[in-house]
Each structure stands twice: as C-alpha cells, then as structure tokens.
Amino acid sequence: MKKLLIVLMTTTAAMSLAVTAEAADKLKACWVYTGPIGDFGYSYQHDQGRLDVE
C-alpha cells in the first residue's frame, strides 16, 4: 500500500511539472486605500508599493 501511494504521488508530481504555463497578457492589480495617502501610515506604504510596481 505504501509503495502504491508513493508511486501515485511521484506520478502526479511528475505530471504536474510537465504542464507548461502560458504567460498572461498583462497582470492587473488593484489597491484599496483605507485612508489618505498623506498620513504616512498604512495607505502611504501601499502607495509606495504601487509606485514600485509601476
């Protein structure tokens, strides 16, 4: 039983690696601000991250 489980897990892992991934056209992201950007808190750091992504 253990050998069968190991064989099935190995086969599943090998098959999942064989699948090729296709690149998406363009990644879409959304930022939700919970407060003003100028408060130098959570929203400010989110905006800094958004600027780095651009």
C-alpha positions in Angstrom: 0.0 0.0 0.0 2.8 2.4 0.8 4.6 1.6 -2.4 1.4 2.3 -4.4 0.9 5.6 -2.6 4.5 6.6 -3.3 4.2 5.7 -7.0 0.9 7.6 -7.3 2.4 10.7 -5.6 5.5 10.6 -7.7 3.5 10.2 -10.9 1.2 13.1 -10.0 4.2 15.3 -9.2 5.9 14.4 -12.5 2.7 15.1 -14.5 2.2 18.5 -12.8 5.7 19.5 -13.7 5.2 18.5 -17.3 2.4 21.0 -17.8 3.6 24.2 -19.4 2.3 27.6 -18.2 1.3 30.3 -20.6 2.1 33.9 -19.8 -0.9 36.1 -19.2 -1.3 39.2 -21.4 -0.9 41.7 -18.6 -1.2 41.4 -14.9 -4.0 43.5 -13.4 -3.8 44.7 -9.8 -5.9 46.8 -7.5 -5.0 48.9 -4.5 -7.6 49.8 -1.9 -6.7 52.7 0.4 -8.4 52.8 3.8 -7.3 56.4 4.4 -5.5 59.3 2.9 -2.1 58.7 1.3 -0.5 61.7 3.1 -0.9 60.2 6.6 2.4 58.3 6.3 0.8 55.1 7.6 -0.7 52.0 6.0 -2.1 53.8 2.9 1.2 55.6 2.4 3.2 52.4 2.3 0.6 50.8 -0.1 1.1 53.8 -2.4 4.9 53.4 -2.2 4.5 49.7 -3.2 2.2 50.7 -6.0 4.8 53.2 -7.3 7.5 50.5 -7.1 5.4 48.1 -9.2 4.8 50.7 -11.9 
